[in-house]
């Protein structure tokens, strides 16, 4: 039971992080901004 809850919590955290990253890239103004943001996210990981 505890393992299941921890697994679900991990999935929820991963999804929240992915949503945050996608929203950050989606706010880009142009293609160069998208590239800068993607490089920033790669460096963060």
CHARMM internal coordinates of N, CA and C (Angstrom, degrees):
IC EDIT
DIST 1 N 1 CA 1.4510
DIST 1 CA 1 C 1.5354
ANGL 1 N 1 CA 1 C 110.97
DIST 1 C 2 N 1.3233
ANGL 1 CA 1 C 2 N 116.33
DIHE 1 N 1 CA 1 C 2 N -47.15
DIST 2 N 2 CA 1.4588
ANGL 1 C 2 N 2 CA 120.38
DIHE 1 CA 1 C 2 N 2 CA 179.82
DIST 2 CA 2 C 1.5278
ANGL 2 N 2 CA 2 C 109.82
DIHE 1 C 2 N 2 CA 2 C -64.75
DIST 2 C 3 N 1.3317
ANGL 2 CA 2 C 3 N 116.41
DIHE 2 N 2 CA 2 C 3 N -40.82
DIST 3 N 3 CA 1.4667
ANGL 2 C 3 N 3 CA 120.26
DIHE 2 CA 2 C 3 N 3 CA 179.36
DIST 3 CA 3 C 1.5220
ANGL 3 N 3 CA 3 C 110.36
DIHE 2 C 3 N 3 CA 3 C -61.68
DIST 3 C 4 N 1.3169
ANGL 3 CA 3 C 4 N 116.92
DIHE 3 N 3 CA 3 C 4 N -40.14
DIST 4 N 4 CA 1.4649
ANGL 3 C 4 N 4 CA 121.34
DIHE 3 CA 3 C 4 N 4 CA 178.75
DIST 4 CA 4 C 1.5298
ANGL 4 N 4 CA 4 C 110.37
DIHE 3 C 4 N 4 CA 4 C -63.13
DIST 4 C 5 N 1.3131
ANGL 4 CA 4 C 5 N 116.97
DIHE 4 N 4 CA 4 C 5 N -45.46
DIST 5 N 5 CA 1.4645
ANGL 4 C 5 N 5 CA 121.03
DIHE 4 CA 4 C 5 N 5 CA 179.90
DIST 5 CA 5 C 1.5240
ANGL 5 N 5 CA 5 C 111.44
DIHE 4 C 5 N 5 CA 5 C -63.69
DIST 5 C 6 N 1.3240
ANGL 5 CA 5 C 6 N 116.97
DIHE 5 N 5 CA 5 C 6 N -41.29
DIST 6 N 6 CA 1.4614
ANGL 5 C 6 N 6 CA 120.06
DIHE 5 CA 5 C 6 N 6 CA 177.68
DIST 6 CA 6 C 1.5223
ANGL 6 N 6 CA 6 C 111.22
DIHE 5 C 6 N 6 CA 6 C -65.20
DIST 6 C 7 N 1.3191
ANGL 6 CA 6 C 7 N 116.32
DIHE 6 N 6 CA 6 C 7 N -37.98
DIST 7 N 7 CA 1.4633
ANGL 6 C 7 N 7 CA 120.73
DIHE 6 CA 6 C 7 N 7 CA 177.57
DIST 7 CA 7 C 1.5237
ANGL 7 N 7 CA 7 C 110.26
DIHE 6 C 7 N 7 CA 7 C -62.85
DIST 7 C 8 N 1.3075
ANGL 7 CA 7 C 8 N 116.92
DIHE 7 N 7 CA 7 C 8 N -46.84
DIST 8 N 8 CA 1.4680
ANGL 7 C 8 N 8 CA 121.28
DIHE 7 CA 7 C 8 N 8 CA 179.55
DIST 8 CA 8 C 1.5280
ANGL 8 N 8 CA 8 C 111.17
DIHE 7 C 8 N 8 CA 8 C -64.38
DIST 8 C 9 N 1.3129
ANGL 8 CA 8 C 9 N 116.99
DIHE 8 N 8 CA 8 C 9 N -39.26
DIST 9 N 9 CA 1.4623
ANGL 8 C 9 N 9 CA 120.99
DIHE 8 CA 8 C 9 N 9 CA 177.37
DIST 9 CA 9 C 1.5257
ANGL 9 N 9 CA 9 C 110.18
DIHE 8 C 9 N 9 CA 9 C -62.29
DIST 9 C 10 N 1.3203
ANGL 9 CA 9 C 10 N 116.97
DIHE 9 N 9 CA 9 C 10 N -43.26
DIST 10 N 10 CA 1.4603
ANGL 9 C 10 N 10 CA 121.29
DIHE 9 CA 9 C 10 N 10 CA 177.59
DIST 10 CA 10 C 1.5180
ANGL 10 N 10 CA 10 C 111.64
DIHE 9 C 10 N 10 CA 10 C -61.29
DIST 10 C 11 N 1.3270
ANGL 10 CA 10 C 11 N 116.92
DIHE 10 N 10 CA 10 C 11 N -42.81
DIST 11 N 11 CA 1.4682
ANGL 10 C 11 N 11 CA 121.04
DIHE 10 CA 10 C 11 N 11 CA 177.80
DIST 11 CA 11 C 1.5252
ANGL 11 N 11 CA 11 C 110.57
DIHE 10 C 11 N 11 CA 11 C -62.41
DIST 11 C 12 N 1.3272
ANGL 11 CA 11 C 12 N 116.78
DIHE 11 N 11 CA 11 C 12 N -41.69
DIST 12 N 12 CA 1.4592
ANGL 11 C 12 N 12 CA 121.11
DIHE 11 CA 11 C 12 N 12 CA -179.16
DIST 12 CA 12 C 1.5285
ANGL 12 N 12 CA 12 C 110.49
DIHE 11 C 12 N 12 CA 12 C -64.25
DIST 12 C 13 N 1.3253
ANGL 12 CA 12 C 13 N 116.29
DIHE 12 N 12 CA 12 C 13 N -42.71
DIST 13 N 13 CA 1.4662
ANGL 12 C 13 N 13 CA 120.32
DIHE 12 CA 12 C 13 N 13 CA 179.63
DIST 13 CA 13 C 1.5213
ANGL 13 N 13 CA 13 C 110.62
DIHE 12 C 13 N 13 CA 13 C -65.09
DIST 13 C 14 N 1.3231
ANGL 13 CA 13 C 14 N 117.77
DIHE 13 N 13 CA 13 C 14 N -42.95
DIST 14 N 14 CA 1.4652
ANGL 13 C 14 N 14 CA 121.18
DIHE 13 CA 13 C 14 N 14 CA 178.54
DIST 14 CA 14 C 1.5242
ANGL 14 N 14 CA 14 C 111.09
DIHE 13 C 14 N 14 CA 14 C -61.82
DIST 14 C 15 N 1.3254
ANGL 14 CA 14 C 15 N 117.31
DIHE 14 N 14 CA 14 C 15 N -42.31
DIST 15 N 15 CA 1.4651
ANGL 14 C 15 N 15 CA 120.93
DIHE 14 CA 14 C 15 N 15 CA 179.72
DIST 15 CA 15 C 1.5263
ANGL 15 N 15 CA 15 C 110.89
DIHE 14 C 15 N 15 CA 15 C -65.81
DIST 15 C 16 N 1.3186
ANGL 15 CA 15 C 16 N 116.81
DIHE 15 N 15 CA 15 C 16 N -40.62
DIST 16 N 16 CA 1.4664
ANGL 15 C 16 N 16 CA 120.45
DIHE 15 CA 15 C 16 N 16 CA 178.51
DIST 16 CA 16 C 1.5247
ANGL 16 N 16 CA 16 C 110.54
DIHE 15 C 16 N 16 CA 16 C -63.31
DIST 16 C 17 N 1.3277
ANGL 16 CA 16 C 17 N 117.31
DIHE 16 N 16 CA 16 C 17 N -40.12
DIST 17 N 17 CA 1.4623
ANGL 16 C 17 N 17 CA 120.92
DIHE 16 CA 16 C 17 N 17 CA 178.79
DIST 17 CA 17 C 1.5268
ANGL 17 N 17 CA 17 C 110.51
DIHE 16 C 17 N 17 CA 17 C -66.52
DIST 17 C 18 N 1.3194
ANGL 17 CA 17 C 18 N 116.95
DIHE 17 N 17 CA 17 C 18 N -42.00
DIST 18 N 18 CA 1.4662
ANGL 17 C 18 N 18 CA 120.26
DIHE 17 CA 17 C 18 N 18 CA 178.30
DIST 18 CA 18 C 1.5280
ANGL 18 N 18 CA 18 C 110.54
DIHE 17 C 18 N 18 CA 18 C -63.21
DIST 18 C 19 N 1.3114
ANGL 18 CA 18 C 19 N 117.47
DIHE 18 N 18 CA 18 C 19 N -42.90
DIST 19 N 19 CA 1.4679
ANGL 18 C 19 N 19 CA 121.29
DIHE 18 CA 18 C 19 N 19 CA 178.24
DIST 19 CA 19 C 1.5306
ANGL 19 N 19 CA 19 C 110.95
DIHE 18 C 19 N 19 CA 19 C -61.21
DIST 19 C 20 N 1.3302
ANGL 19 CA 19 C 20 N 116.54
DIHE 19 N 19 CA 19 C 20 N -40.89
DIST 20 N 20 CA 1.4670
ANGL 19 C 20 N 20 CA 121.14
DIHE 19 CA 19 C 20 N 20 CA 178.99
DIST 20 CA 20 C 1.5197
ANGL 20 N 20 CA 20 C 110.64
DIHE 19 C 20 N 20 CA 20 C -63.46
DIST 20 C 21 N 1.3282
ANGL 20 CA 20 C 21 N 116.77
DIHE 20 N 20 CA 20 C 21 N -43.79
DIST 21 N 21 CA 1.4659
ANGL 20 C 21 N 21 CA 121.25
DIHE 20 CA 20 C 21 N 21 CA 179.67
DIST 21 CA 21 C 1.5279
ANGL 21 N 21 CA 21 C 111.01
DIHE 20 C 21 N 21 CA 21 C -64.08
DIST 21 C 22 N 1.3287
ANGL 21 CA 21 C 22 N 116.76
DIHE 21 N 21 CA 21 C 22 N -44.24
DIST 22 N 22 CA 1.4627
ANGL 21 C 22 N 22 CA 120.34
DIHE 21 CA 21 C 22 N 22 CA -179.68
DIST 22 CA 22 C 1.5260
ANGL 22 N 22 CA 22 C 111.20
DIHE 21 C 22 N 22 CA 22 C -63.55
DIST 22 C 23 N 1.3147
ANGL 22 CA 22 C 23 N 117.15
DIHE 22 N 22 CA 22 C 23 N -40.06
DIST 23 N 23 CA 1.4629
ANGL 22 C 23 N 23 CA 120.59
DIHE 22 CA 22 C 23 N 23 CA 178.91
DIST 23 CA 23 C 1.5252
ANGL 23 N 23 CA 23 C 110.73
DIHE 22 C 23 N 23 CA 23 C -65.38
DIST 23 C 24 N 1.3220
ANGL 23 CA 23 C 24 N 117.06
DIHE 23 N 23 CA 23 C 24 N -38.90
DIST 24 N 24 CA 1.4690
ANGL 23 C 24 N 24 CA 122.10
DIHE 23 CA 23 C 24 N 24 CA 178.92
DIST 24 CA 24 C 1.5260
ANGL 24 N 24 CA 24 C 110.26
DIHE 23 C 24 N 24 CA 24 C -62.18
DIST 24 C 25 N 1.3317
ANGL 24 CA 24 C 25 N 117.44
DIHE 24 N 24 CA 24 C 25 N -46.16
DIST 25 N 25 CA 1.4675
ANGL 24 C 25 N 25 CA 120.92
DIHE 24 CA 24 C 25 N 25 CA 179.57
DIST 25 CA 25 C 1.5278
ANGL 25 N 25 CA 25 C 110.29
DIHE 24 C 25 N 25 CA 25 C -68.78
DIST 25 C 26 N 1.3203
ANGL 25 CA 25 C 26 N 117.62
DIHE 25 N 25 CA 25 C 26 N -36.82
DIST 26 N 26 CA 1.4675
ANGL 25 C 26 N 26 CA 121.39
DIHE 25 CA 25 C 26 N 26 CA -178.21
DIST 26 CA 26 C 1.5276
ANGL 26 N 26 CA 26 C 112.13
DIHE 25 C 26 N 26 CA 26 C -64.97
DIST 26 C 27 N 1.3200
ANGL 26 CA 26 C 27 N 118.41
DIHE 26 N 26 CA 26 C 27 N -21.82
DIST 27 N 27 CA 1.4627
ANGL 26 C 27 N 27 CA 121.44
DIHE 26 CA 26 C 27 N 27 CA 179.48
DIST 27 CA 27 C 1.5277
ANGL 27 N 27 CA 27 C 112.52
DIHE 26 C 27 N 27 CA 27 C -79.93
DIST 27 C 28 N 1.3237
ANGL 27 CA 27 C 28 N 117.47
DIHE 27 N 27 CA 27 C 28 N -2.21
DIST 28 N 28 CA 1.4691
ANGL 27 C 28 N 28 CA 121.17
DIHE 27 CA 27 C 28 N 28 CA -177.71
DIST 28 CA 28 C 1.5247
ANGL 28 N 28 CA 28 C 110.81
DIHE 27 C 28 N 28 CA 28 C -61.46
DIST 28 C 29 N 1.3239
ANGL 28 CA 28 C 29 N 115.00
DIHE 28 N 28 CA 28 C 29 N 146.91
DIST 29 N 29 CA 1.4672
ANGL 28 C 29 N 29 CA 121.54
DIHE 28 CA 28 C 29 N 29 CA -177.56
DIST 29 CA 29 C 1.5244
ANGL 29 N 29 CA 29 C 112.52
DIHE 28 C 29 N 29 CA 29 C -88.60
DIST 29 C 30 N 1.3345
ANGL 29 CA 29 C 30 N 116.69
DIHE 29 N 29 CA 29 C 30 N -30.09
DIST 30 N 30 CA 1.4617
ANGL 29 C 30 N 30 CA 120.23
DIHE 29 CA 29 C 30 N 30 CA -178.89
DIST 30 CA 30 C 1.5289
ANGL 30 N 30 CA 30 C 108.67
DIHE 29 C 30 N 30 CA 30 C -154.85
DIST 30 C 31 N 1.3264
ANGL 30 CA 30 C 31 N 115.86
DIHE 30 N 30 CA 30 C 31 N -179.44
DIST 31 N 31 CA 1.4549
ANGL 30 C 31 N 31 CA 120.90
DIHE 30 CA 30 C 31 N 31 CA -176.39
DIST 31 CA 31 C 1.5295
ANGL 31 N 31 CA 31 C 112.36
DIHE 30 C 31 N 31 CA 31 C -61.91
DIST 31 C 32 N 1.3219
ANGL 31 CA 31 C 32 N 117.05
DIHE 31 N 31 CA 31 C 32 N -39.29
DIST 32 N 32 CA 1.4657
ANGL 31 C 32 N 32 CA 120.37
DIHE 31 CA 31 C 32 N 32 CA 178.73
DIST 32 CA 32 C 1.5264
ANGL 32 N 32 CA 32 C 110.63
DIHE 31 C 32 N 32 CA 32 C -64.10
DIST 32 C 33 N 1.3192
ANGL 32 CA 32 C 33 N 116.59
DIHE 32 N 32 CA 32 C 33 N -37.93
DIST 33 N 33 CA 1.4643
ANGL 32 C 33 N 33 CA 121.09
DIHE 32 CA 32 C 33 N 33 CA 178.23
DIST 33 CA 33 C 1.5277
ANGL 33 N 33 CA 33 C 110.29
DIHE 32 C 33 N 33 CA 33 C -66.27
DIST 33 C 34 N 1.3271
ANGL 33 CA 33 C 34 N 117.00
DIHE 33 N 33 CA 33 C 34 N -39.56
DIST 34 N 34 CA 1.4673
ANGL 33 C 34 N 34 CA 120.57
DIHE 33 CA 33 C 34 N 34 CA 176.63
DIST 34 CA 34 C 1.5255
ANGL 34 N 34 CA 34 C 109.42
DIHE 33 C 34 N 34 CA 34 C -59.22
DIST 34 C 35 N 1.3296
ANGL 34 CA 34 C 35 N 115.93
DIHE 34 N 34 CA 34 C 35 N -46.50
DIST 35 N 35 CA 1.4622
ANGL 34 C 35 N 35 CA 119.81
DIHE 34 CA 34 C 35 N 35 CA -179.19
DIST 35 CA 35 C 1.5251
ANGL 35 N 35 CA 35 C 111.24
DIHE 34 C 35 N 35 CA 35 C -61.67
DIST 35 C 36 N 1.3358
ANGL 35 CA 35 C 36 N 117.49
DIHE 35 N 35 CA 35 C 36 N -44.88
DIST 36 N 36 CA 1.4670
ANGL 35 C 36 N 36 CA 120.87
DIHE 35 CA 35 C 36 N 36 CA 178.54
DIST 36 CA 36 C 1.5232
ANGL 36 N 36 CA 36 C 110.75
DIHE 35 C 36 N 36 CA 36 C -59.68
DIST 36 C 37 N 1.3103
ANGL 36 CA 36 C 37 N 116.39
DIHE 36 N 36 CA 36 C 37 N -43.51
DIST 37 N 37 CA 1.4645
ANGL 36 C 37 N 37 CA 120.31
DIHE 36 CA 36 C 37 N 37 CA -179.11
DIST 37 CA 37 C 1.5275
ANGL 37 N 37 CA 37 C 111.64
DIHE 36 C 37 N 37 CA 37 C -65.95
DIST 37 C 38 N 1.3232
ANGL 37 CA 37 C 38 N 116.68
DIHE 37 N 37 CA 37 C 38 N -40.07
DIST 38 N 38 CA 1.4626
ANGL 37 C 38 N 38 CA 119.87
DIHE 37 CA 37 C 38 N 38 CA 179.22
DIST 38 CA 38 C 1.5283
ANGL 38 N 38 CA 38 C 110.82
DIHE 37 C 38 N 38 CA 38 C -66.46
DIST 38 C 39 N 1.3291
ANGL 38 CA 38 C 39 N 116.90
DIHE 38 N 38 CA 38 C 39 N -39.91
DIST 39 N 39 CA 1.4629
ANGL 38 C 39 N 39 CA 120.49
DIHE 38 CA 38 C 39 N 39 CA 176.80
DIST 39 CA 39 C 1.5288
ANGL 39 N 39 CA 39 C 109.78
DIHE 38 C 39 N 39 CA 39 C -63.59
DIST 39 C 40 N 1.3201
ANGL 39 CA 39 C 40 N 116.25
DIHE 39 N 39 CA 39 C 40 N -42.07
DIST 40 N 40 CA 1.4690
ANGL 39 C 40 N 40 CA 120.68
DIHE 39 CA 39 C 40 N 40 CA 178.23
DIST 40 CA 40 C 1.5294
ANGL 40 N 40 CA 40 C 110.82
DIHE 39 C 40 N 40 CA 40 C -60.32
DIST 40 C 41 N 1.3366
ANGL 40 CA 40 C 41 N 117.21
DIHE 40 N 40 CA 40 C 41 N -44.21
DIST 41 N 41 CA 1.4614
ANGL 40 C 41 N 41 CA 120.53
DIHE 40 CA 40 C 41 N 41 CA 179.70
DIST 41 CA 41 C 1.5251
ANGL 41 N 41 CA 41 C 111.46
DIHE 40 C 41 N 41 CA 41 C -66.06
DIST 41 C 42 N 1.3348
ANGL 41 CA 41 C 42 N 117.28
DIHE 41 N 41 CA 41 C 42 N -38.35
DIST 42 N 42 CA 1.4646
ANGL 41 C 42 N 42 CA 120.18
DIHE 41 CA 41 C 42 N 42 CA 177.80
DIST 42 CA 42 C 1.5275
ANGL 42 N 42 CA 42 C 110.88
DIHE 41 C 42 N 42 CA 42 C -63.96
DIST 42 C 43 N 1.3236
ANGL 42 CA 42 C 43 N 116.53
DIHE 42 N 42 CA 42 C 43 N -39.73
DIST 43 N 43 CA 1.4632
ANGL 42 C 43 N 43 CA 120.42
DIHE 42 CA 42 C 43 N 43 CA 179.70
DIST 43 CA 43 C 1.5276
ANGL 43 N 43 CA 43 C 110.91
DIHE 42 C 43 N 43 CA 43 C -68.45
DIST 43 C 44 N 1.3198
ANGL 43 CA 43 C 44 N 115.98
DIHE 43 N 43 CA 43 C 44 N -30.86
DIST 44 N 44 CA 1.4619
ANGL 43 C 44 N 44 CA 121.66
DIHE 43 CA 43 C 44 N 44 CA -179.25
DIST 44 CA 44 C 1.5277
ANGL 44 N 44 CA 44 C 111.46
DIHE 43 C 44 N 44 CA 44 C -70.69
DIST 44 C 45 N 1.3138
ANGL 44 CA 44 C 45 N 116.64
DIHE 44 N 44 CA 44 C 45 N -30.52
DIST 45 N 45 CA 1.4748
ANGL 44 C 45 N 45 CA 121.33
DIHE 44 CA 44 C 45 N 45 CA -174.98
DIST 45 CA 45 C 1.4999
ANGL 45 N 45 CA 45 C 113.68
DIHE 44 C 45 N 45 CA 45 C -75.46
END
COOR INIT
IC SEED 1 N 1 CA 1 C
IC BUILD
